Amino acid sequence: MKQVKIGIIGLGNMGSSHAKALAAGLIEGAVLTAVCDPGPERLEWAKTQLGPDVQGFLSTDEFFDRADIDGVLIVTPHFSHPELAVQAFNRGLHVLCEKPAGVFTKNVREMNEAAERSGKVFSLMLNQRMNPLYQKVRDLIQTGELGEIKRTNWTITSWYRPQSYYDSKDWRGTWAGEGGGVMLNQALHQVDLWVWMTGMMPSAVQAFCGFGRQREIEVEDEVTAYVEYKNGANGLFTASVAEFPGTNRFEVAGDRGKIVVENNELSFWRLRQPESEFNRECSVPFGKPESWKVEVPVNGQSTEHHGIMANWAAAVLDGTPLAAPGEEGISSLMIINAIYLSAWLDKRIELPIDEDLYYEKLQEKIKNSSFQRRQL
């Protein structure tokens, strides 16, 4: 059986996990043939844990020159994602990249252009797209069951992180090390699902961020963002790392009803007739449209990271449609960049953002970052 030969760059927590899954033969259509990490101790770990046939490299240049691979899985710090992906595409390799696509849209756009020129298969590790619950919500929205969207609301405060999490690595919680906080590192999953399920990008954002408000960090630890859509709908996105117990609740209201996802359950209230139609015909001052709570079947298990890797391999081998095309990563990043820019400038930001302005403001944050000063 033909398999995609995969090399992994980065053997941190996630990279090691992906490597073990591949080495154990858990990913159909894929085999691990090489790894790359600048830490000699990580290569020693690879020798003992991944088998003698897996090549090990300390430098990416040597990895790209000598590794026996068809594709590369990038699991490195956020800033390096676009640069490494472009190198891989220029070498004629397929790419699967951990989220986020990058830190700022300007170089992610360049990465997407390199992917298109190469003609190679490009995917992102947006593993929550493999959850059948969210797939069902997307289906209900995209097929028109909910009607035109009026409002979206996501409260995601279940990404709890204590101060010890940020203290564990000197790059955590810094602009120079990570390029963002709860929005870029944790809640990006929900921002991606927000766009993916609704099929809608905001047209404007007004955001309020707490930078180091709840934790001793440089980046944001809590966010409230108000968004507007071109069709007149609006939305609210709330995130925090400092609430426990937290909430993960997605609510979307449309012309034909309302969907709520919470506690891994889907609730769907369907209107007998569209609200806009009822409103035109109703002559009773306190009239309300008839609604039914519908039991919606959600079948299957979420395959998460393993599902994304298998899907990428299948796309390489036989053209299977990608669950998470890499080019789509710029959408969630655009929203997150807009949120930061709105908070920094204390103003409403229209999308698409001014990418040069965002890059300029981000560089100011990086220049004054404690992690940047430690590197000098």
N, C-alpha and C positions, 0 to 999 in steps of 0.2 A: 504494500500500500504506500502510495506516494505521500511524503510528509514535507512540510515547510521547515527548513533548518533555521532555527532562531538563535540569535545572540542577544544577550541582555547587557545593557550598560547601566551599572549601578546596582550594588548588592547591599542596600540598606534594608530596612524592615520590609517594605513592599517588594523590592527587587528580589530579596531572598525567598520570599513567599512564592512569587511567580516562578522563580527558578526551581524550587522544590516541586511545584505542581507539574512543571514541564518535564523535569527529570524523572518523575514518578510515572510518567505516561498518562497523566490525567486529562491532557488536552488533546482531543481527537484532531488528527491532521497536522500535529506539530511535534517537533523534537528539539530539545536544547542541545546545541553544539558548541556554544562559546559564551563566555562571560567576560566582563571588563569592569574593573574597579581599581581606583588608585591606592587602595589600602592592601598591603601584602597579606595582612591577617585575614582579609575577606577572601582572597584567592586561596589561602590555605584552607579556609572553611569550605570553599567550593570543591577543592580536591577531595576532601573527606566526605562531603555530603551529596555531591552531584554526580560522582562517578569519574573514572579515569579518562573517559572519552571526551569530556567537556574541556575545550581549550580555555585557558585563562590568560588575560592580558591586563597589564597595569595602565597602559595608555590607550586612548581612543584612536590615535593615529595607527598604532600597531594593530589594534583590533580591526579597523577598517581595511588595513592592508593585507592581513593574514588570516582572519577568521573565515571558517568555512560556513557561510551563512547565506540565506535567501532574504531574511528580514531581520529587523532589529527592534527590540522592545526597550524603550527609553524610560528609565526609572531613576532619574537624577534630580538635583535641585531645579526648581521651577525656571529660573532664568536661562538655564542651558537647553531647555527643550527645543526651541526653534533652531538653534545653531546645530545641534546634533542631528535633528531631523533633516535639515538641509544637506548636511554632509552625507547622510545615508541616502537620500534621494539622488544626490549627485554621483553616488557609487552604484546606482541602479538597484537599491535595496527597498523592500517594502518596509513600512514603519507602523508600529503600534506605540503610542506615546501615553504615558501616565498623565492624568489631569493635574493641573490645568494645562491647556495648550501652551501657555506662556504667561508672562506677567503683564505685557502691554500689547495692544492690538497691532501696533505698527510692525513689529517683527513677526508676529503670528501671521499677518497678512503675507509677508515675504515667504514664510514657511508654506503656506497654502499654495502660493504661486509656484514654488519649487516642486511641490507634490504634483500639481497639474502638469508641469513640464515633463516630469519623470514618467508619468503614466503608471506609477506603482500604486499599490493598495495602501491607503493611509487611514488609520483608525485611531480613536482615542479611548482610553480606559474609563469610559462613562458607564460604569458597571450597573448603576441603578436603573438604566434603561432595560436591563434584563429581568426586571421584576414584573411578573404578569399583572400585578395590581396596577402599576403605572401604565403598562401597555394597554390595559382595558380602559383606563381613563382617557388615554390618547385616542383610542378607537371610538369611544362615545363622543368625544369632541369633534374629531376629524370627520366622522361620518354624519354629523349634523344632528345627532340625538339631543344635544343640549341647546341647539340653536345658536344664534349669535351671542358671543360672550359679552357680558355687561360688567363683570367685576371678577378679579382674582385676589386671593389673599393667602399668603403662606407664612405661617409662624413656625420657625425652625430654631428652637432653643434647646434642643436635645444634644447638641454637640458639646457637651460639658468638657472643659479642660481646666485642671487645677494649675496653680502657679508652678508646681513641680514639673509639669509637662514642658513649660517654656524654659525652665531652668535646666532641663536635661541636655539641651544643645544650645551653644551660644548663638547660632543663627536663627533659632526659633523666635518668632514674635518681633522680627526686625525688618525694616524696609529693604536693607541691602541683602539680607539672607533669604527672605521669602517673598518680598514684594507685596505683601498683604497679610491680612489676618483671617478672621472667621469667614469672610466672604470668599476669599481666594482659596483657602486651604480646606475648609470644611463644607460650607453651605454652597459651594460651587455646584455640587451634585444637584441640589434643589433648584438652583438658578437654571441649570441645564434642563432639568425636567420641566420646569415652569415654561420655558420656551418650546421644548419638544412636544409636550402634551397639548398646549394651546395652539401651537403653530403661529404665535404672535410675538413680535418684538415690540417693546415699548417705544414710543416716539419721544418721550421726555421723562426725566427722573429728577426728583428733589429728595435728597437723602440727608440723614442726620446720623453721624457715627460717633461712637465713644472710642477715642484713641487712648488705650491704656487706662480706661476708666475703672474697670473691674480687676484688671491684672497689670502687673508691672511689665508692660511691653510697649513697643513703639506703635504697633499697628492697631487696627480696630478690634475690639472684643465684643462690641454690640452695635447693631445697625437697625435703623428703621428707614425704609425707602418707600416713597410714594411714586407710582408710575402712571403714565397716561398712554393710551393706545390711539392709533389713528381712527378707529371706528367709534371713538367717544367713550370707550370703556376705561376703567381705572383699576389700579391694584395696589396692594400693600405687601411688603416683604419685611419680615422682622427676624433677626438672627442674634444669637448670643452664645458665648461659651461659659457664662457665669451663672446660669440658672439651673437649679436642681430641685425637684425633678423637672425636666424640660418638656416642651411640647413639640410635636411634629404634626401639624394640621394644615392641609391644603383644602381650600374652599374655592369653588368657581361657580358663579351664577350666570346663567344664560337665559335666552328668551323662552326656552322650553323647560327650564327647571334649574336644579342645583345639584352639584356633586360635592361631597365631603369625603376626604381621605384622612383617617386618623386611627391610630392603634392597629395599623396594618389591615384596616377594613374600609370598604367602599360603601358609601350610602348615596343613593340616587333618588331624588324627588323629581318626578316628571309631571309637567303640567299637561292637562288634557288638551289645551289649546295654547298657542304662544301667548305670552303675557302681553305683547304689543297688540295682538288681535283682540284679546279680552278687554284691554284698556279702552280700545276704540268703541267696543260694543256695549260696555257696562254702563248701566244707568242708575245703579244702586250706589249711594254715597260710600258705603263701607263694604262694597262687594269685593270678593277675592276669587281668583281663578281656582278651579278644582285641581288638586294635585294628588299624585299617587306615589307612595314609596315603593320603588321597584327593586326586587331582588336581582342583582346582576351577577351572573356566574363569573368567577375568576378562577381559572384552572392552571395548574402547573406550579413548579417551584422556581424561585429566582436563582439563576445560575451565576449571577454576579461576575467576578473577575474571570472565572473559568469560561463562562459563556462568551464574554467579549473576546478572549484569546482564541477560542474555538471558531467563533464567527469570522475573525480576521483570517485565520488559517484557511477556512472554507472559501472566503472571498478570493484569496490568492490562488487556491487550487482549482476552483471551478466557477468563480464569478458570483458566488452567493452574495446577495445585497448586504451591505454593512449595516449593523445595528447602530453604530456610532461613527459615522464618517468623520474623519479628522478635520475636514474643512468646517464642520459645524461648531467646532470649539470656539471660534471667534465670537459667536453670538453671545454666549454667557459671559465671556471675558469683556465684551463691549459694555454689557450692563454693569458689571463690577467696576470697570474703569470709570464709567459714568457716575456710579455711586460715590467713588472716592473723589472724583473731580468736583461733584456737587458739594460734598462735605468740606473739601479744602477751600473752595471759593465761596461757599455759603450762598449758592444760587441754583436755580433750575437749569438743568443741562439737557439740551436736545440731542437725540441720537440720529445719525451716527455722530460720535464725538469728534472734536478736533484732536486728532491723534498726535500731532506735533506738540500741542499745548499739554496734553496729558504726559507725554514723554518728558517734557521740560519740568513739569511739577514733580514727577516721580524722581527725576535725577536730583532735585533739591532735597527730597526726603532721603534718598540714598546717601548723598554727600554728608548729611548730618547723622546718619545711622551709626549706632554704637558698634555694630558688626563691621561696617565699613572701616571705622577708625581702628578696630583691632587688626584688620588685614594690612594696614599701612605700616 
